[in-house]
């Protein structure tokens, strides 16, 4: 019982970091392109949306699946977009 509480606490506090690490391990080439892109400053609307997503995810298993899937999809989309921007900015090799 205590082990489950400890794991739940780790996931709550470091879930984003764990997700980042898992995706970096699966897609290592995409990790290098993201480090070069500057992070945007969080906004109030983004904070409210995140709070709502967390509330939905913690209330039901299907909600957690949907929110988790959306988070992974957004992260992969952002990585792909940042990689495309970097490729456009790089001069063509002759």
C-alpha positions in Angstrom: 0.0 0.0 0.0 2.8 2.4 0.9 4.6 1.6 -2.3 1.6 2.6 -4.4 1.4 5.9 -2.6 5.1 6.6 -3.2 4.8 5.7 -6.9 1.7 7.9 -7.2 3.5 10.8 -5.6 6.5 10.4 -7.9 4.1 10.4 -10.9 2.3 13.4 -9.7 5.4 15.5 -9.1 7.6 14.2 -11.9 5.2 12.9 -14.5 6.2 15.4 -17.1 9.8 14.7 -16.6 9.2 11.0 -16.8 7.3 11.4 -20.0 10.0 13.6 -21.5 12.7 11.0 -20.5 10.6 8.2 -22.0 10.1 10.0 -25.3 13.8 11.0 -25.4 14.7 7.4 -25.0 12.4 6.2 -27.8 13.2 9.1 -30.2 16.7 10.3 -29.4 17.2 12.2 -32.6 14.2 14.4 -31.9 15.6 15.2 -28.5 18.6 17.0 -30.0 16.4 19.3 -32.1 14.2 20.3 -29.2 17.1 21.5 -27.0 18.0 24.0 -29.6 14.5 25.5 -29.6 13.8 28.1 -26.9 10.9 27.3 -24.5 8.0 29.7 -24.5 6.9 31.4 -21.3 3.8 29.8 -19.8 0.6 31.8 -20.1 -2.5 32.1 -17.9 -4.7 30.3 -20.5 -2.2 27.5 -20.7 -2.1 27.1 -16.9 -5.9 26.9 -16.7 -6.0 24.4 -19.5 -3.4 22.3 -17.8 -5.3 22.4 -14.5 -8.5 21.3 -16.2 -6.6 18.4 -18.0 -5.1 17.3 -14.7 -8.5 17.3 -13.0 -10.0 15.2 -15.8 -7.1 12.8 -15.8 -7.2 12.2 -12.1 -11.0 11.5 -12.0 -11.2 8.6 -14.4 -9.1 6.0 -16.2 -10.5 7.0 -19.6 -9.8 10.6 -18.9 -6.2 9.8 -18.0 -5.8 7.8 -21.2 -7.2 10.7 -23.3 -5.2 13.4 -21.5 -2.0 11.3 -21.6 -2.5 10.5 -25.3 -3.1 14.2 -26.1 0.1 15.2 -24.1 2.2 12.7 -26.0 0.7 13.7 -29.4 1.3 17.4 -28.7 4.9 16.7 -27.7 5.6 14.7 -30.8 3.8 17.3 -33.0 5.9 20.1 -31.4 9.1 18.2 -32.0 8.3 17.5 -35.6 7.4 21.2 -36.1 10.6 22.4 -34.5 12.7 20.0 -36.6 11.0 21.3 -39.8 11.8 24.9 -38.8 15.4 24.0 -38.1 15.7 22.3 -41.5 14.3 25.3 -43.3 16.7 27.7 -41.5 19.8 25.6 -42.2 21.6 26.4 -45.5 21.6 23.7 -48.1 24.8 21.7 -48.4 26.5 22.0 -51.7 
